[in-house]
Amino acid sequence: QVQLVESGGGSVQAGGSLRLSCAAFGYTYSSGCMGWFRQAPGKEREGVAGIYTTDRSQYYGAYYADSVKGRFTISQDNAKNTLYLQMNNLKPEDTAMYYCAAGPRTADPRTCLTGGQYNYWGQGTQVTVSS
């Protein structure tokens, strides 16, 4: 049974930083897309950051929503089977539940920020940014 477990969320003031982690159980991060998504109350889920590795576990590229470019960084540690999202200079509009996703359905880096791409999702971790 696959489990993705997020952690690292919390409440911070604007300008602060948080680092989210997503540990995978029953699933090994390997090739293809992995991603972070968020959903704020009353809003649709949006892709925040995605990372693509080749079938040789080589880093290929990272992809970001325009709203977080330059502030968020996605990374993965295959040895720890963990996906990360470093979030700096947080803004109140970043407030949302954040979810990690894995188990890509296609080998297409252009779909890393597409929710329908993924088979597995975590339960979410709340990020609240106050002004």
C-alpha positions in Angstrom: 0.0 0.0 0.0 1.4 3.3 -1.0 1.5 6.2 1.5 2.8 9.7 1.0 3.2 11.5 4.2 3.6 15.3 4.2 5.1 17.3 7.1 6.5 20.7 7.8 3.5 22.9 7.5 2.7 25.5 10.0 1.9 29.2 10.6 4.4 31.9 9.7 4.4 35.6 9.1 4.7 37.1 5.7 8.3 36.9 4.5 9.0 33.8 6.5 10.1 30.3 5.3 8.9 26.8 5.6 10.2 23.5 4.3 7.7 20.8 3.5 8.7 17.1 3.3 6.9 14.2 1.7 8.1 10.8 2.7 7.0 7.8 0.6 6.1 4.4 1.9 5.4 1.5 -0.3 6.6 3.5 -3.2 10.1 4.4 -4.5 10.7 7.7 -6.0 12.2 7.0 -9.4 11.7 8.3 -12.9 9.1 10.7 -14.1 7.2 13.5 -12.4 6.6 14.3 -8.8 4.9 17.3 -7.6 3.5 19.7 -5.0 0.0 21.1 -5.2 -2.1 23.3 -3.0 -5.7 24.1 -2.5 -7.1 27.1 -0.6 -10.7 27.3 0.7 -13.1 28.0 -2.1 -10.4 27.6 -4.8 -9.4 24.9 -7.2 -6.3 22.8 -6.6 -3.3 24.2 -8.4 0.1 22.8 -9.3 2.8 24.6 -7.4 6.1 22.8 -8.3 7.1 19.7 -10.1 10.3 17.8 -10.6 11.2 15.4 -13.4 13.9 12.7 -13.3 14.9 10.4 -16.1 14.7 6.6 -16.0 18.3 6.6 -14.8 17.2 8.7 -11.8 19.0 11.7 -13.3 17.6 15.2 -12.6 16.0 16.6 -15.7 14.1 19.7 -14.6 12.0 21.6 -12.2 8.8 23.4 -13.0 7.0 26.1 -11.0 3.8 28.0 -11.1 4.4 31.7 -12.0 3.1 32.7 -8.6 5.9 30.9 -6.7 8.9 31.2 -9.1 12.0 32.6 -7.4 10.5 31.8 -4.0 9.9 28.0 -3.9 12.3 25.2 -4.7 11.4 21.6 -5.2 14.0 18.8 -4.6 14.2 15.1 -3.9 16.4 12.8 -2.0 16.2 9.4 -3.5 18.3 7.8 -0.7 15.6 9.0 1.8 12.7 8.5 -0.6 11.6 12.0 0.3 10.4 15.0 -1.7 10.9 18.5 -0.4 9.5 22.0 -1.0 11.5 24.9 0.3 9.3 27.9 0.5 10.8 31.3 1.1 9.4 34.8 1.3 6.0 33.5 2.0 3.0 35.6 1.3 -0.6 35.5 2.7 -1.8 34.3 -0.7 0.3 31.1 -0.2 -2.0 30.0 2.6 -3.4 26.7 1.6 -3.4 22.9 2.2 -0.3 21.6 0.4 -0.3 18.1 -1.1 2.5 16.0 -2.6 1.9 13.7 -5.5 3.7 10.8 -7.1 3.2 7.8 -9.3 3.1 9.6 -12.7 0.8 8.1 -15.4 2.9 9.4 -18.3 6.5 10.1 -18.9 6.0 13.7 -19.9 7.7 16.5 -18.0 5.2 19.0 -19.4 2.6 17.4 -17.1 4.4 17.7 -13.8 2.0 20.4 -12.7 -1.1 18.6 -13.8 -3.0 16.9 -11.0 -4.5 14.3 -13.3 -1.0 13.0 -13.9 -0.6 11.4 -10.6 -1.8 8.1 -9.0 -0.8 8.8 -5.4 -1.5 11.7 -3.1 -0.6 12.6 0.5 -3.1 13.7 3.1 -1.9 17.3 3.0 -0.2 19.7 5.4 -1.6 23.2 6.2 0.4 26.3 5.5 -0.9 29.6 6.9 0.8 32.9 6.3 -0.3 36.0 8.2 0.4 39.5 7.1 
